Amino acid sequence: MTSIGLLLHKNWLYCTLVFYTHKNICLIILLVVSANYVVQAEYHIIMTFWREASTVIFALRPCLAVGATKLSSSLSRVTDYKILMVKRSAESQFMPSKLVFPGGVVQDTDHSGDWNALFEKVMGRALSDLIHQPSFNFSNALLNNWTLPPDVAYRICAIRETFEESGLLLATNRDLLSSGKPAVVLSSSAELQKAADQRQKVEQKPEYFLQMCKDLDVVPDIWALHDWRNWLTPVLQTVLEPLTKPKRFNTMFYMCCVDSDDIPHTSADNAETTQAEVSVVYVVLQCIYNA
């Protein structure tokens, strides 16, 4: 994306050229032209002090027992919610040894145009026909430099990172989506075992996630993720120049709520995470309190 600004002042023409790249780097060139065409030029490079990221709050609620009513089961259903949490490695530079929701940094593969062909093949319709108006407002830098709409790319990232860190694969295809089955239906199928064998490849090369979905004939279940919040890591210290890998994150949080009596199998990757478990909420809160 490029923008141009012009200002004429006392026979001097000030021209500002702003270029945005796909890495959120902004190059500003200032040209000053006098009446006798003497040109002065200077440039500045500006980079955002954060990285784009997304995460999933996965909530599991047991189904109603046979013969039970919503009224009689309301208390047990409220207190029996389970959520997926992962424990970060003690070696992590960001929030070491903390219990967090699975998620991570957006990679180039998450907004690759190659996803368009897979969604059309698996779902039978173009991706543009399957998505709705996003509730988040996204920057022009993302809209102009990502091939996929940001709300789709963030969701793919969240699903990929959840699979890497916990082994939980939120995926679907045309048959599963039309049947109304929960997004974690693959957790009890032979396809998940095949996916588990490829999990390490995805961890090493995030772009392999696309190939894995092709092999399984599924797509990330972006429809199972619902907008929740957008959080930006607060400023904890003064930074005078952009870091190569900033520790601040502009994170999209998504909710994924599933009614099921079956707890999906999860496991830590023993690299970024040392624990991955679907637990009752009060148990998680007690663990955080005790820590």
Secondary structure, DSSP 4 states (H G I P E B T S, - for coil): -EEEEEEEETTEEEEEEEEE-TTSEEEEEEEEE-TT--EEEEEEEEE-SSEEEEEEEEEEEPPPPTT--HHHHHHHHHHT-EEEEEEEPTT-SSSTT-EE-SEEE--GGGG-THHHHHHHHHHSS-GGGT----SS---HHHHHH-SS-HHHHHHHHHHHHHHHHH----EE-HHHHHHT--GGGGGGSHHHHHHHHHHHHHHH-TTHHHHHHHHHT-EE-GGG-EEEEEEEPPP-S--SS--SS-S-EEEEEEEEEEE-SSPPP----SSSEEEEEEEEHHHHHHHHHH-
